[in-house]
Amino acid sequence: MTEIVITSEITVELIDTMGGDKSVSRAAWVRKDFTPPTPKSTTEGVIGTMMEKRHGTPFEAACFQFHVHAPIKVWREHHRHRIGWSYNEESGRYKTLEPVFYVPPRDRPIIRPEGFKSMNPKFNTILDDGEYEGMVREMKEAYADAYNTYELLLAKGVDRGLARDVLGVGIYSSCITTCNARSLMAFLELRTTEETAKRPSKPLYEIEVVARKYEAFFAERMPVTYAAWVRGGRMAP
Ligand SMILES: Cc1cc2nc3c(=O)[nH]c(=O)nc-3n(C[C@H](O)[C@H](O)[C@H](O)COP(=O)(O)OP(=O)(O)OC[C@H]3O[C@@H](n4cnc5c(N)ncnc54)[C@H](O)[C@@H]3O)c2cc1C
């Protein structure tokens, strides 16, 4: 029986980029080089105007590629973002899935409070260490049972694509995700929660972990676009 691994870590690595703020202004100005069309034109100016007027297509001129390791429940939500996103996920048919499973970090808000409303979900952090540890132990036991059954089925020669059915959405999977800056902003608008947002969202904690890591790369690689997006209330153009 394989010993399973439990972790709260969700990783995002930036593996490639194409272009940046200047590619956006070049696309907006329709220039072959980066020369502004008038002496007064600037990348900051044109990006600010396009964000404000929701002239969105020039933001598709810059691309990001990430490697993300996250539980299946994150992928189930992430894959709903169809426009301007490409996904390549590790196969569960051609290889045996790694025994790596998600448990929440200690500070994750977990417990539904009295008067919980599903349309405005807010959770309390478990205050008691024993309660938290008990929950992690129960999750680990359930994961270990499921993975044990998976291995028993594989040992009987069952198709990997069928044996995996016994595993829940807490098992990890990796994807290469590729997107452009516009589709990234659309994702961040929906998958982060921020008081300053014009249309605040209430995403699942774990997909927000991914979103916040994407956001840090976005801010670093496209500071002008990022600043304009934040100024505009985090709304995708
Ligand atoms: C807090 C939250 C809760 C959610 N709960 C649920 C749930 O309970 N059940 C559920 O099934 N999903 C749920 N979702 C998923 C949600 O409905 C979307 O599928 C997901 O957020 C992807 O958004 P999107 O369609 O805008 O993204 P994309 O598919 O990337 O689309 C981007 C944009 O392109 C345009 N577009 C894309 N496809 C079309 C089309 N066919 N026709 C016209 N315009 C199009 C729209 O402007 C869209 O906003 C939830 C999402 C959030 C953020």
The ligand as a Gaussian input file, in Angstrom:
#p B3LYP/6-31G(d) Opt

LIG

0 1
 C      -18.137000      32.741000      -7.754000
 C      -18.480000      31.820000      -8.904000
 C      -19.426000      30.841000      -8.746000
 C      -19.757000      29.990000      -9.809000
 N      -20.689000      29.010000      -9.632000
 C      -20.998000      28.192000     -10.645000
 C      -21.975000      27.162000     -10.503000
 O      -22.568000      27.003000      -9.438000
 N      -22.236000      26.352000     -11.546000
 C      -21.606000      26.518000     -12.757000
 O      -21.884000      25.757000     -13.684000
 N      -20.671000      27.461000     -12.925000
 C      -20.352000      28.303000     -11.923000
 N      -19.401000      29.270000     -12.100000
 C      -18.683000      29.331000     -13.381000
 C      -19.179000      30.489000     -14.279000
 O      -20.533000      30.327000     -14.641000
 C      -18.307000      30.590000     -15.538000
 O      -18.439000      29.393000     -16.272000
 C      -16.851000      30.793000     -15.228000
 O      -16.664000      31.788000     -14.265000
 C      -16.100000      31.193000     -16.504000
 O      -16.492000      32.494000     -16.838000
 P      -16.720000      32.958000     -18.325000
 O      -17.792000      32.170000     -19.010000
 O      -16.910000      34.460000     -18.254000
 O      -15.295000      32.650000     -18.955000
 P      -14.908000      32.344000     -20.468000
 O      -15.506000      31.080000     -20.924000
 O      -13.422000      32.432000     -20.545000
 O      -15.579000      33.515000     -21.282000
 C      -15.057000      34.847000     -21.260000
 C      -16.115000      35.788000     -21.812000
 O      -16.371000      35.471000     -23.187000
 C      -17.765000      35.626000     -23.449000
 N      -18.354000      34.318000     -23.817000
 C      -17.807000      33.101000     -23.650000
 N      -18.581000      32.138000     -24.138000
 C      -19.663000      32.744000     -24.610000
 C      -20.859000      32.267000     -25.218000
 N      -21.079000      30.970000     -25.428000
 N      -21.792000      33.150000     -25.570000
 C      -21.590000      34.473000     -25.379000
 N      -20.496000      35.010000     -24.800000
 C      -19.542000      34.145000     -24.424000
 C      -18.413000      36.194000     -22.182000
 O      -18.367000      37.611000     -22.234000
 C      -17.473000      35.704000     -21.108000
 O      -17.518000      36.479000     -19.921000
 C      -19.082000      30.142000     -11.067000
 C      -18.116000      31.135000     -11.202000
 C      -17.814000      31.979000     -10.144000
 C      -16.745000      33.032000     -10.331000

